[in-house]
Amino acid sequence: MNVKVSISENKSLKLALRDVKKSFDKERLKTIRNQFLLFSEQFGQQWGISHSYMYI
């Protein structure tokens, strides 16, 4: 999964950091991952997806 956060040069650093933290909220990412895994079950598959959270 890709998590994208846009940071424009006109945006304050405080707001940019808030957006990054919000995007990488562990519960939010866990919910997205679970939705993705439930989707695979509709097709009779079980996708074993490991996860690593990183900011590049």
PyMOL commands that set and color helices and strands:
alter all, ss='L'
color gray80, all
select helices_A, chain A and resi 13-23+26-41
alter helices_A, ss='H'
color red, helices_A
deselect
rebuild
show_as cartoon
